[in-house]
Amino acid sequence: MLAAVADPLRFSILRFLGAEGEQCVCDIQAVFPVAGNRMSYHLKTLREAGLVASDKRGRWVHYRVADGAAQRLQASLPLTQGSLA
């Protein structure tokens, strides 16, 4: 899971979806102008990590932050609150 958000583009996409809510892949691509195959790869990586969920509607796929993604991501961090004290 941490490897999925270690990439700056994937982390930015995740933050964008968290701030803006569900978005069509065409809208994500408008904000992050990268090649379609590269965008598909990054979204697939986030989906396989359980951080985003998707729904196909017609010819477009809509993405959103997956339920519980923030909690799972936080739980995967090697440090817990107070562990540095």
Secondary structure, DSSP 8 states (H G I E B T S, - for coil): -HHHHHSHHHHHHHHHHHHH-SEEHHHHHHHS---HHHHHHHHHHHHHTTSEEEEEETTEEEEEE-TTHHHHHHHHSS--TTTT-
